[in-house]
Amino acid sequence: MPNKKMTMGVIVGNRGFFPDHLAKSGREEMIQALAQAGIDSVVLGPEESKYGAVETHEEARRCAELFRKNEERIDGVIVTLPNFGDERAIADTMRLSRLTVPVLVQATPDNASKMTIAFRRDSFCGKMSACNNLRQYGIPYSLTRLHTVAPDSDDFRKDLAWFAAVCRVANGTRNLRVGSIGARPAAFNTVRYSEKLLEASGISTETVDLSEIMGRIARLKDDDPGVQGKLAAIKKYVTTSGIPDASLIKMSKLGYVIDEWMKQTAVTVSAVQCWTAMEEYFGVVPCTIMSMMSNELIPSACEVDICGTISMYALALASETPSALLDWNNNYGDNPNKAVCFHCSNLPKHFFKDVRMDFQEIIAGTVGKNNTFGTVVGQVKAGPMSFARFSTDDTAGIMRGYTGEGAFTDDPLNTFGGAGVVEIPGLQKLLHYICENGFEHHVAANFSTVADAVHEAAIRYLGWQMHRHVN
């Protein structure tokens, strides 16, 4: 998921009996604000409408046509109201454009010392009318935190960063293809999900049997260029001291085959069968390969947790940084707001203070140490934490989830795998919510503060039922 430059369509509202010179300056201010944020804009020029704004139905048609021509580029639409604006023209533009991207409505504040007929904006009021019409037209939209906010303000810069994240999540989740590699482990009923409910949200699942992956691996020679390339990448990614060469070759073949299968099937993210078929019949764990994918912002979840990898992807889209899938695993002493989050581990190395390759201590007791090399282990570093979990509620026929924020701490932790201590205000309240609503024990986490953006994208544009955890 390479970071791409974003582009926003811009609708500049105008209304004739308000000062229309404000539409001219307002258009310029918004274009400049977007440029300073590194965002391109698609907007009518002054030669296409009065001041490049939208007031009449004809201007709405022109703007909609411009948006349609740039449909592949436009990530979201910003409605800017430098004066009251024409509510119908704004809604007509969106309807005629047939865009389904997120929409942000911004209104520029009046200056209390410039309230004469020559300078009074009334965008404070016009924003309500614009939103009313968008709602009548069935067009979902988002709002700035302040009712009126200047395009050149720090507040709007924060709004813009938040909205860009909303766009990435909403657009990136639609038409997503998820790879289901192997069958769900029998002991993990908790990660059951509905392919049909995901499909209804535009998310397709591409399945492949683990035996097919193993069959492709069996055809590969150790000196195959693809295998050797993956081996070099593994050694560059993580310290492999003490890991048998035979295990590293197995991991390299597994990684190469998965990479090729994902390319062939146009799959973006994946979830992989692990416990314990991979170890018993192939002789390594897939953790390093999954860690490497997640570190490149193409998440991979264990135990075939499809909804878990979608949760990881949403956080990665929002923050443009790697995500991990963790267990809500242990209490931490007697602090009710702290817990231990853990996995065996396939966490991306972005998460660790120090990282090394090791063996899977839990499964080793069953299948033997030599069959479990390939974990990526260490203590999770301190930093801000956003978390998210999506799930298919089959009985209700809906997608649902929760989001929230906390922090990974520097608290000492002497354990195995990939683990860290988290501190979340109101954690006991969150744990009650998880248990009362039957959510999975897996949670996606990310070093960021993007829970609000993920929540907005899911509830507003994907139509999912969401809970935002607050203390």
Rosetta blueprint (number, residue, H / E / L):
1 M L
2 P L
3 N L
4 K L
5 K L
6 M L
7 T E
8 M E
9 G E
10 V E
11 I E
12 V E
13 G E
14 N L
15 R L
16 G L
17 F L
18 F L
19 P L
20 D L
21 H H
22 L H
23 A H
24 K H
25 S H
26 G H
27 R H
28 E H
29 E H
30 M H
31 I H
32 Q H
33 A H
34 L H
35 A H
36 Q H
37 A L
38 G L
39 I L
40 D E
41 S E
42 V E
43 V L
44 L L
45 G L
46 P L
47 E L
48 E L
49 S L
50 K H
51 Y H
52 G H
53 A L
54 V E
55 E L
56 T L
57 H H
58 E H
59 E H
60 A H
61 R H
62 R H
63 C H
64 A H
65 E H
66 L H
67 F H
68 R H
69 K H
70 N L
71 E L
72 E L
73 R L
74 I L
75 D L
76 G E
77 V E
78 I E
79 V E
80 T E
81 L E
82 P L
83 N L
84 F L
85 G L
86 D L
87 E H
88 R H
89 A H
90 I H
91 A H
92 D H
93 T H
94 M H
95 R H
96 L H
97 S H
98 R L
99 L L
100 T L
101 V L
102 P L
103 V E
104 L E
105 V E
106 Q E
107 A E
108 T L
109 P L
110 D L
111 N L
112 A L
113 S L
114 K L
115 M L
116 T L
117 I L
118 A L
119 F L
120 R L
121 R L
122 D L
123 S H
124 F H
125 C H
126 G H
127 K H
128 M H
129 S H
130 A H
131 C H
132 N H
133 N H
134 L H
135 R H
136 Q H
137 Y L
138 G L
139 I L
140 P L
141 Y L
142 S E
143 L E
144 T L
145 R L
146 L L
147 H L
148 T L
149 V L
150 A L
151 P L
152 D L
153 S L
154 D H
155 D H
156 F H
157 R H
158 K H
159 D H
160 L H
161 A H
162 W H
163 F H
164 A H
165 A H
166 V H
167 C H
168 R H
169 V H
170 A H
171 N H
172 G H
173 T H
174 R L
175 N L
176 L L
177 R E
178 V E
179 G E
180 S E
181 I E
182 G L
183 A L
184 R L
185 P L
186 A L
187 A L
188 F L
189 N H
190 T H
191 V H
192 R L
193 Y L
194 S L
195 E H
196 K H
197 L H
198 L H
199 E H
200 A H
201 S L
202 G L
203 I L
204 S E
205 T E
206 E E
207 T E
208 V E
209 D L
210 L H
211 S H
212 E H
213 I H
214 M H
215 G H
216 R H
217 I H
218 A H
219 R L
220 L L
221 K L
222 D L
223 D L
224 D L
225 P H
226 G H
227 V H
228 Q H
229 G H
230 K H
231 L H
232 A H
233 A H
234 I H
235 K H
236 K H
237 Y H
238 V L
239 T L
240 T L
241 S L
242 G L
243 I L
244 P L
245 D H
246 A H
247 S H
248 L H
249 I H
250 K H
251 M H
252 S H
253 K H
254 L H
255 G H
256 Y H
257 V H
258 I H
259 D H
260 E H
261 W H
262 M H
263 K H
264 Q H
265 T H
266 A L
267 V L
268 T L
269 V E
270 S E
271 A E
272 V E
273 Q L
274 C L
275 W L
276 T L
277 A H
278 M H
279 E H
280 E H
281 Y H
282 F L
283 G L
284 V L
285 V L
286 P L
287 C H
288 T H
289 I H
290 M H
291 S H
292 M H
293 M H
294 S H
295 N H
296 E L
297 L L
298 I L
299 P L
300 S E
301 A E
302 C E
303 E L
304 V L
305 D L
306 I H
307 C H
308 G H
309 T H
310 I H
311 S H
312 M H
313 Y H
314 A H
315 L H
316 A H
317 L H
318 A H
319 S H
320 E L
321 T L
322 P L
323 S E
324 A E
325 L E
326 L E
327 D E
328 W E
329 N E
330 N E
331 N E
332 Y L
333 G L
334 D L
335 N L
336 P L
337 N L
338 K E
339 A E
340 V E
341 C E
342 F E
343 H E
344 C L
345 S L
346 N L
347 L L
348 P L
349 K H
350 H H
351 F H
352 F E
353 K L
354 D L
355 V L
356 R E
357 M E
358 D E
359 F E
360 Q L
361 E H
362 I H
363 I H
364 A H
365 G H
366 T H
367 V H
368 G L
369 K H
370 N H
371 N H
372 T L
373 F E
374 G E
375 T E
376 V E
377 V E
378 G E
379 Q E
380 V E
381 K L
382 A L
383 G E
384 P E
385 M E
386 S E
387 F E
388 A E
389 R E
390 F E
391 S E
392 T E
393 D E
394 D L
395 T L
396 A L
397 G L
398 I E
399 M E
400 R E
401 G E
402 Y E
403 T E
404 G E
405 E E
406 G E
407 A E
408 F E
409 T L
410 D L
411 D L
412 P L
413 L L
414 N L
415 T L
416 F L
417 G L
418 G E
419 A E
420 G E
421 V E
422 V E
423 E E
424 I L
425 P L
426 G L
427 L H
428 Q H
429 K H
430 L H
431 L H
432 H H
433 Y H
434 I H
435 C H
436 E H
437 N L
438 G L
439 F L
440 E L
441 H L
442 H E
443 V E
444 A E
445 A E
446 N E
447 F L
448 S L
449 T L
450 V L
451 A H
452 D H
453 A H
454 V H
455 H H
456 E H
457 A H
458 A H
459 I H
460 R H
461 Y H
462 L L
463 G L
464 W L
465 Q E
466 M E
467 H E
468 R E
469 H L
470 V L
471 N L
